[in-house]
């Protein structure tokens, strides 16, 4: 259906869902729809795993969006999907795909005999695709059909229908949070959208048993302006106005708009009084030095003339640009709401962005031992010899029986959620979510005070080291995680790794970037957040120099969402 307002652009898009279709059906789509009647849009994903493909009918402009439903549920079989998300008693039929091809399909499908159990043996997997019990169920169901073709028709319909219930359950689950599942490409992105939805409509995530007071839900009609009471009223100066007029003329000239009737420096007195007595036409806030004024063109085809311009603060004017005024107003109110409640927001300070970018650590891990046989391989341990300044690797008398893998991922729901946990020794047993930035500083005494007081949330760049007397306590799991460039030399990666690389003819003449763990920082400045740095200090870390710090507001905005979703 269309919008009530016919002037609002409307796109007709039909979603077509398949299961695991990105692997097998993509070739059919390219052949059938990449033609003169249809326009193939850029697909999401790649040819080996196309998560979504949209095609547009050239005449009617109707869109078809092909979606692989596997991405919405995660990697699992259809059988596992309807058991987890649908009706546990639903029945999935079986069919021996591999015995049919383009040449023999008619001969095989027109037969009336049952498929033999041997025909369900997969040549690709080297095993049977069904169990004996599933084959017995197939024998019962097949009696209802006259031949194999009729059974295949039933199988295809049923294989599609059993996908509907899990999809509807998933859609209904997210619909309560106004999240359209089919708009996203994975269940992870749906969860991420829900997480942010919880910041604007926290009431839906408020637990009755929780005594915490949450702020109100976002209301598009409400006023969230939160002007600084200490901000001084803006007073227009001749220099400021002259500079504005020059910039307006330059904008119009570059856009090939007439400038003969543009505002000029002679209009200074008129606009000085206007800015003192009026408010922002978009956001209805008074003009201060925090919110300086500008002229917002009402008709973006016309130049900066008196008749075509209304006063607006600079930030609102930039947000408005040539966009729809109602959408602009919504964005501005959302921004004001975010500022008022100290919600996470985009970093606008380039210095802070660069500092945060250095702090992001990830990548392929450097594997030191590839082979450990249970009840056979002795556990290897490392010891540092301070006299020779070498790390000695040797086996002890203990034998490996289990392998423990550590995984650190900031995308986990509970990470930085603010949920209280007695195992967190800092900031009142909470790991706070970062809000808006407070300040950036390069002064050593400011950085040192923030680190030592252990109150603020921050990211800092420091130079540090571990005393050698601590090495043997930390060698089992060096605590500094970094993605560094490693030379593929025997003395760097070790005899075992080097011999394995040569055995498999891997290129050894280039450097590789690996995520690894360190004790020694080679005198380099490194970036840490407050929780990470405090942990390292408690382990014996010594800071020798201070480079920069970005201090950030703390909040627990995602706590209610996490407590609901993880049943805390």
Phi, psi and omega in degrees: 000154181269168174289158177299322178275111184293343182281346179283126180302140183226129179248131177270113182230127179250126179275132177240117185251142175224168180250122182057031186282340183295336182275323190250329188267350184298321181296322179295321180295315181300317183291320188275327190247351176272075186215186185289342180275337185234153172248124181270116178282170178293129182279155174266123186106206178227181184295332179279338181209075181279109183285328180202136177229130180244131176237148183237129175288124188295323183282310185268348183062018176284138184252144170241124178248114180268123185238133174273111186295342179303323182294335180281337183251343188098166184291108177201166177281160178298324179297316179292327182295311183286342174283324182277322187248345184246224181265119183297338182265004178295146183250129175255125181280175184233154178204136180276087185301320195289347182274355183251139172218182184296336184271325189251003189299320182292317181298318184284319186283339180276355178288152180261347183289155174291152171289135176284156181299326180296335181286349177269007178279124183275125176285333180287317183269341180075023180206175179284139181277349179224163177269172178297321179295320178294326178292322178297321177295321178299319180300324180289314183292326186293336182299342182279354188240151184278330178207180184291328180295318178296322177295321179297320178299315178297318181299315181295318179294314181294323180294334177277318184294324182289347177278341186291314184299312176301320180296316180295322177296319179293317179298316180294325180299315182274341181295331179295342177252017180059033178255121178272107185303320185288351177279340184253168186253355180201162178291333177294318179291328175295317179296322179295319178295321178296322179301316179285329176300324182296337180282336179264335180228066186292341183301325181289347181249010183276116178282136180297329182280352183270126183274354181292141179268122180261153178284169188285160177292155178292133180234120185295340180267353184278164178253114182252014179297134185226068185292147177289117182295341181267357180292136182277141177302142182285134176241118183289129176256158180297321180296315181299315182291320179297319179294321178297314181299320179298315180294322178297318178297320179296319178299312183292323180296316180293331180269008179061039176255148179296141181241007184298323184256016179295159174297148183229176178297338179290345180272013185304310183299320181297312184282335175298315179290322181297315181293332180284331187253349183248179180233172178299125183290345181262317190245354178057047174241152179286153181277122176229181177288345172279330180232073183292154185274163173204180179251126181255119180288132180279319175252111187286355175278332184267161182279189181277079176253166179301317184290338186258359187238144172235151180290139178207146178292155188302315183296320178292322180296318178295318180294325182289304181046235179253020183277168177298136186295324181290319178294320178299316179299320178297314180298320181293320178294322178296320178295318179296322178297317179298315181294318182298320184258011174057045180276160176302139182213168183297137177285125181254348179269116184298327179296318179292321179301314181296323178294316179293323182297323178293335185280344182285122183234128178190180178129183179290135183279149173277118183266122184269327179227124183262343187229118174224116183259124182301138178063016180224310184284129176284147180288131180267139178228154182250139177226137180263128177258108186293330182291316180269351181057044180228153174261123183258128179258127180209152177276141174258187185281348181281145182251140181289132175236337178221157174245130178250128179247133178257137180225120176251120184219117182286355179275351177300144185306319188280349182293127177054036181270343183088002178292132184291134181215122184295344179280351178267113186277002186240162175040060175058040176061031179228147168253103188283148172283143179282136175257225179279158181285143178264307178197164177236138182214150175243009181279127186300318183292328177293315181297314182298318180297317180297320180291315185289325183287334178055047178239322188271154171269127185206168168233130185224156179243117185223164173250135190205175176198162171259129174301144183299336179293345180265351189303312184293336176284339188247351185295332180299325176211085178304130192274355182263106179272125179212147174264106187236165179272128185239134174276135183278064177248153184299321181287347179263309185264353177096157184296318184295309181297321181294317180293323178294320179295318178292322180299323182261015175057039177280145180294129184245004185262012179231161179272148178238148173265128183227143171279119184219178180242141187231157167246329185249129185260003176058032177069018182269152170285137178226154184256133179222150169275172189297318183294318180296315183294318179298321177298315180296320179298319179294338178271358177116007180299136178241122180268130182251339180204155184237130185254308183198162177210143172239115181264135189233147177294148178255150174203170179238038188298330183266002185299314182297320178298315182294319182294325177290310188287333182252008177055044178288000000 
